Amino acid sequence: MLLICDDERVSPTNEELWADPVHQAWWEDLQRRGSMLSGQRLRPVVDATTVRVRDGETLVSDGPFAETKDFVGGFVVVDCPNLDDAIAIAAGHPYARWGGVEIRPVWE
């Protein structure tokens, strides 16, 4: 899984993202590889809700778990034969230029 991390203050709109030639090239590469299983862009952290249970009590708060300028803005699930391919896909994502793309293997 690729966790797309960004600074919300510079995050482009969906329209800007799809118009970005780097994003278009990345998307075409994913299609060519046949690697993408699923993915979705997430709403801003202002729309987040965090749930914790402490001593049997459910605590609900608005926003993310921790204060941070970087946030997970989306995810992409890819099927890759090895880490090198996952790194190549992550490096091609436009957010890797100003944010980051974290590669996380999933349990099978």
DRENLO-658517 format. One record per residue (C-alpha): residue number from 1; residue in one letter; x, y, z. Coordinates in Angstrom, 2 decimals. Layout:
NODE torpa tilum      c1      c2      c3
NODE   NUM     A       X       Y       Z
...
END
This chain:
NODE torpa tilum      c1      c2      c3
NODE     1     M    0.00    0.00    0.00
NODE     2     L    1.22    3.47   -0.80
NODE     3     L    0.26    6.08    1.78
NODE     4     I    0.26    9.44    0.04
NODE     5     C    1.48   12.03    2.57
NODE     6     D    1.16   15.72    1.97
NODE     7     D    1.20   19.14    3.52
NODE     8     E   -2.45   20.13    3.42
NODE     9     R   -1.54   23.79    2.94
NODE    10     V   -0.16   23.09   -0.56
NODE    11     S   -2.43   20.24   -1.62
NODE    12     P   -3.84   20.72   -5.13
NODE    13     T   -7.53   20.39   -5.95
NODE    14     N   -8.68   17.23   -7.72
NODE    15     E   -8.90   19.19  -10.96
NODE    16     E   -5.35   20.52  -10.58
NODE    17     L   -4.07   17.05   -9.75
NODE    18     W   -5.63   15.45  -12.85
NODE    19     A   -4.33   18.31  -15.03
NODE    20     D   -0.77   17.82  -13.73
NODE    21     P    1.39   16.17  -16.43
NODE    22     V    3.42   14.35  -13.73
NODE    23     H    0.23   12.86  -12.27
NODE    24     Q   -1.00   11.92  -15.74
NODE    25     A    2.30   10.14  -16.50
NODE    26     W    2.18    8.34  -13.14
NODE    27     W   -1.40    7.21  -13.77
NODE    28     E   -0.51    5.97  -17.26
NODE    29     D    2.46    4.05  -15.81
NODE    30     L    0.16    2.34  -13.29
NODE    31     Q   -2.23    1.41  -16.09
NODE    32     R    0.62    0.04  -18.21
NODE    33     R    1.94   -2.04  -15.31
NODE    34     G   -1.53   -3.27  -14.38
NODE    35     S   -0.47   -2.73  -10.77
NODE    36     M   -3.28   -0.67   -9.24
NODE    37     L   -5.79   -2.62   -7.19
NODE    38     S   -7.57    0.32   -5.54
NODE    39     G   -7.01    3.81   -4.25
NODE    40     Q   -8.74    6.93   -3.08
NODE    41     R   -7.96   10.48   -2.13
NODE    42     L   -8.99   11.36    1.43
NODE    43     R  -10.84   14.43    2.65
NODE    44     P   -8.85   17.06    4.62
NODE    45     V   -7.99   16.48    8.28
NODE    46     V  -10.60   19.05    9.30
NODE    47     D  -13.17   16.39    8.31
NODE    48     A  -11.45   13.62   10.30
NODE    49     T  -12.73   12.00   13.48
NODE    50     T  -10.43   10.11   15.84
NODE    51     V  -11.75    7.33   18.09
NODE    52     R   -9.84    5.97   21.08
NODE    53     V  -10.96    3.63   23.85
NODE    54     R   -9.31    4.18   27.25
NODE    55     D  -10.32    2.29   30.36
NODE    56     G  -13.49    1.12   28.61
NODE    57     E  -14.55    4.65   27.65
NODE    58     T  -14.90    5.60   23.99
NODE    59     L  -13.32    8.99   23.32
NODE    60     V  -14.22   10.77   20.09
NODE    61     S  -12.46   13.90   18.90
NODE    62     D  -12.49   15.99   15.76
NODE    63     G   -9.39   15.97   13.61
NODE    64     P   -6.36   13.72   13.40
NODE    65     F   -4.78   11.77   16.26
NODE    66     A   -1.78   14.11   16.49
NODE    67     E   -0.98   17.64   15.45
NODE    68     T    1.15   17.54   12.34
NODE    69     K    1.53   19.46    9.13
NODE    70     D    1.94   16.25    7.11
NODE    71     F   -1.08   14.03    6.78
NODE    72     V   -2.16   10.94    4.87
NODE    73     G   -4.09   12.45    1.99
NODE    74     G   -4.84    9.23    0.16
NODE    75     F   -3.83    5.68   -0.49
NODE    76     V   -3.13    3.45   -3.45
NODE    77     V   -3.07   -0.32   -3.21
NODE    78     V   -0.72   -1.78   -5.79
NODE    79     D    0.32   -5.32   -6.62
NODE    80     C    4.08   -5.40   -7.14
NODE    81     P    6.41   -8.36   -7.56
NODE    82     N    9.11   -6.67   -5.45
NODE    83     L   10.10   -3.61   -3.46
NODE    84     D   12.03   -2.11   -6.38
NODE    85     D    8.83   -1.89   -8.45
NODE    86     A    6.95   -0.37   -5.50
NODE    87     I    9.71    2.23   -5.10
NODE    88     A    9.55    3.09   -8.80
NODE    89     I    5.78    3.57   -8.60
NODE    90     A    6.05    5.64   -5.40
NODE    91     A    8.81    7.81   -6.85
NODE    92     G    6.65    8.63   -9.86
NODE    93     H    3.77    9.96   -7.76
NODE    94     P    3.63   13.78   -7.93
NODE    95     Y    3.32   14.10   -4.13
NODE    96     A    6.76   12.53   -3.79
NODE    97     R    8.08   15.88   -5.10
NODE    98     W    6.85   17.91   -2.10
NODE    99     G    5.31   15.45    0.37
NODE   100     G    6.10   11.80    0.65
NODE   101     V    4.87    8.37   -0.33
NODE   102     E    5.19    5.70    2.34
NODE   103     I    5.30    2.09    1.15
NODE   104     R    3.64   -0.32    3.57
NODE   105     P    3.38   -4.04    2.84
NODE   106     V    0.02   -5.55    3.80
NODE   107     W   -0.47   -8.77    5.74
NODE   108     E   -1.57  -11.67    3.58
END
